[in-house]
Amino acid sequence: MNGGPSIIRRPTSEKSNTELTNSLRANFLASQLAVTSSNGDGLSNGDHSNGLQSSHATHHSKWTSRDGDTIYIPTIDFAISGLFEERSEYDITVKLFFLPSTRTSESSLHTQEAISLVLRELHVPSIDLLIVSFQGVSFDADDDEDEDIEGDQNQETEHLNDMIETWRALEKLHTKGVVAQIGLAEFGSERLKKFLPSTTVRPSVDQINVRDCCVVPKSLILYAKQEKIELLTHNDCTNILPKGTVRELLGSGDQVARLLAGSDELSGEIEPQWVVKYTAVVRDRGVIENKGYFAMAELRP
């Protein structure tokens, strides 16, 4: 699923999720309306409701595409994407969110798929920074000074091993020159201390969500400085594309895709796997030229 380059600003901690769902919804409807218009059933006299009803009646095969077991919703025309200037004129940042349904054994494949889509969308051979956001990891500025992530030691060790396995996929992209820098999200100082010894390519960035304040814990500042890790802040929500959202967007209703309505082909449980957010900024002007999302979900019996 492609969220396109839509920019919808929301001054809340749920910004990324609101931006993503609104972008997906708008992209689905625009694609349906485009098919309707090309068939001679376009809008007339400003009657948008009739256009939406007509687009809902359009079979999904006309505005989606299939490649093997993968369905692109809507169809993506990479030929008309890209950037206006040369690659050297941009700073391209990508953030990859792994969602609760993601299997660690598939994280390497998911990483490659997500980055491949961004490279094709922007028509570039590489990106400047890739940040990974692991499911189940959140940052709390109030707790970092005496952060205790011991809990169930076996469970914590297993989670750490899963993150390291996923990190290997980012390291490979860095080694190949596809990604210049790789980074993490939501890591406090204690989690970093446990994670870093197992890395071959160390993170250049740790992106944290400092909720309701602008104070970064001193312990994290000192440790990041010691390890030469740049600290960045963000306001992405930690529960992006929660389970049920995709089915709602693809289901029935006046403002959704209605892709699942009456479709035996697409029956089953929809489980979101990952979301990737990309931003291309013109370096000398600091202007966002291209921004958007891709999301992937699996349909399971």
Secondary structure, DSSP 8 states (H G I E B T S, - for coil): -EEET------STTHHHHHHHHHHHHHHHHHHHHHHHHTT----TT-HHHHHHHHHTS-GGGT-EEETTEEESS---GGG---SS-GGGEEEEEEEEE-TT--GGGHHHHHHHHHHHHHHHHT-S-EEEEEEE-TT----TTTGGG----SSHHHHHHHHHHHHHHHHHHHHHHHTTSEEEEEEES--HHHHHHHGGG-SS--SEEEE--TT-----HHHHHHHHHTT-EEEE----SS-S-TTHHHHHHSSSTTS---STT-STT-SEEEEEEEEEEEEEETTTTEEEEEEEEEEEEEE-
